[in-house]
């Protein structure tokens, strides 16, 4: 049984261990997929919001350049001086610091009006822009159509301006009386524009793949970042999106998925999950060890209990055998007395032998009942009194007697130390009743009743309705062996005996206690 338990415990432990670690592994995988998905969603949301902001800024700039073109168109039509027009343009770019330059370029590509955020341009600073790509493209635009240049660095006098000023140019043609006069443009300082994107932690590449916004060290140079790069698990490191602004010179915006933070969170979750799995596994192992230890202890206790039960069974068998042998020995003594009395001629002496046989028989019946009982400590005293009284009645009066027995003792069980002296006392009283009180020819009733009082006290009512106790005999002080024996036995039972004179015949009221078993 022990080996089977060990095998079952090991199998159970391995099975639950597999389940625990499989569940833990699946939890980690699910968490990994979810956290990457969440980071991708966050990154994608940043890109979508950035595109929305750029489109919003683009729409505002487009409206502004169309508005300026309308003003210039009206001024040209009304022959307003160039100085006045430039003052209006200066006022406009002073109000909106996103723009650092406003200008009118004629059909030949020569600046005819120009205002910088710092000052009005002097006439000798007007430049020839006919060879610039944005002039060539925007001069071909239709009426009310806006052309947007590349996002690049501002160039003045054929050189890149320093400090660097990332620029986006918005141009639209100007018509007076349906005749093309040139193009009007606003130069937007992209740095101011991109301040709206500072909270998004992203990088912006222009249409040439050059870095124009972000933490990349290659600012205003071609980006060296491979946006298709994946980590060791095949997850994208970057999320990117193309922003076209109505199809003009598409830009690329991208952001990192914060894999470092993801890996830290994932490592922390893995540690906690596998730690809990390990603790659960250890707890299971300790539990199985405790169960097995308890089983071993229980097995030892069961073996000990079985040994005790075997010893008790052997003891009970031995005690039954002892009671059986005592009963047999008492019967042998009774037989010896009977044999001895057959050689005696004197009737009084014979009677003494016979009464001794009755006394011995009262004890033999108790040992016989203990031998046959499952309880070796107590006997059913009601059955004992029935058997004792019937045996004595038959022995002293024969089978055809008119004397009746009335015995009452329901559920009365007494131990051996109480049963023997009480049985001897009942034997003496029955003997006197059948010898002196009840005559066979007159009949009568011999009654015995035992009542339970407050433990350990009992009440014995015993007597007959015969001729009664002779007045010449002193109940308390007599030379009769039987009465002396009754008094001695009552004292042995820590009781008291009284004669009941309220009833016909000879009746006794006896109180006694159950004697504690000494062995």
Steps between C-alpha positions, in 0.01 A plus 500: 500500500787739586671445163173557316448826688852617411445418131159673494644804683792530256269469197261756651788736578642474147156545343415809704853636446453472122162674528639780721795577273293463184245749634782734609666477156169573326444798733843639408436448129160665522644791697784534248259510206270742679771741615653511149154551353432783746832668419430468127155650547645789704766561237249484218271742684790745535564478126133551415472799735821648358372465145175667605689793656724541193198501273335757724808724489526449124138606451559817704812592297317430176221738601753762608685504167170518310395788724827689434466439127155661505637804686789543257269447205277785622797723574650439155167568339470830691864591425597504866867573548745221565599657832141490627453144387819392682382677813181293490701184450729595791199551722372156406821306576549699821161375615577137414863411592472165324585682175834672461466625141232620259567598138368558150703356213417618148458276198872522422596367845619832647393601849306827474364501856667343801456526874707314763398456859801706604450794261376619166727392218687779326476517123852377448420183691239381257624178348454308180308178578438396143725198531341372823288189474215643703468797260493273196232282655281768662495728190320218325231479769144587415309788648429448874721192497770480770837345439702368795874466475725235644580517869864616483740760633456865406745624235603860464730616216564145389617391849330315780406747769659461842387444762297237322138589433289205378254650254175415325392738222137559407444667159196590295471696169372860498274625218389852423225525242562132426863573414768313690716741698720248676484292819445594867666290768544451871812340645404302808754436776443126552663513844205700632262267325659190650470633857147364485653151476731517804280274716492217245866385517535439129730577208406666168680443171449722198431365153876441450526288814685771693439545873320827567349434842578265786786382722701352215860630501495519119279809498468645147688200364375177344359266767701185574208329677361189334128521573453132414727388784354230722603371842615146575137386528400645162315803637531837326722743688355801319151604396493737199248689289518698176346849508429638154319834566278470196763304310776763522847366582412221745669504840565206730426510871607215724529418867659226709272250667696547826626146500729575792205583723310208355788264575527630857128453559512160335804393707325616817182312407699186411684513832178539702315235300776239515572586865135438587506179297813388685348584839181318405705202387700505823180530702358200317816300571488593870130412510564158347788443744272593791225272366747216463639563849148499642431181309807334649401619848144383442632168376712466814204598717279254313755226553525596867121507530481163333758368745302645788178354363669162466628526858156606622341216309752261653429650843123466451545142385718432804251666736214302350701185545571599860130567569415171332751313714390678817140400420612141437703497822203637695283227350763242600488639857120481488520141379751415774270649763209306357707179504621568852146572627383160368700337780343717769193371683416813700247712307609829654859439399384398151308826479815695580678327213205572269484870590873527438438349156240771433747770598771353278253465214403868525865587429535236228206648306677840494820351358297302245326818383832688474646213298213513251478881486686732263545744788737352755458786746121491558206260490132548433381480859135458412580179309727390785224539763254311275744209461602500870142512631374231259795273581440531876123462466540176305772375734300569818137454385517292187338554160138478615505780754221756533742775594537779242787733425462876433835648393546857374839634396495673161836583337695434817869422451737457794870420526652188651599659835138603554328199345658233725412645845159617375434152355595333830266736690210428260582128528470514883170692490350263238620201702329630817181584308477154343603327822285689752264750339337325204334163533460313176146391570387856569687652208605865501724743320868572534570854369831668417536856363811713452467876436769740388550803722760772458814318391661305666195436725241229439187376680418128548144403595485125573263281696201270498134503601533191718443443875739777603797543728468317841460751784733294717795577274682832530567618144798717600653263753473132415716193508370391157789468255277607211388829662851576622626444146232734360604781737871448427439506122290820527792671680740369234282671237509824702127466546227465759229244556157562649205267557179619329218435746240671281465195277381148567772243543869570529627793293823695504596850381871500418710788370843427357772651280683359200850418616779641284685236302841445653656319210 
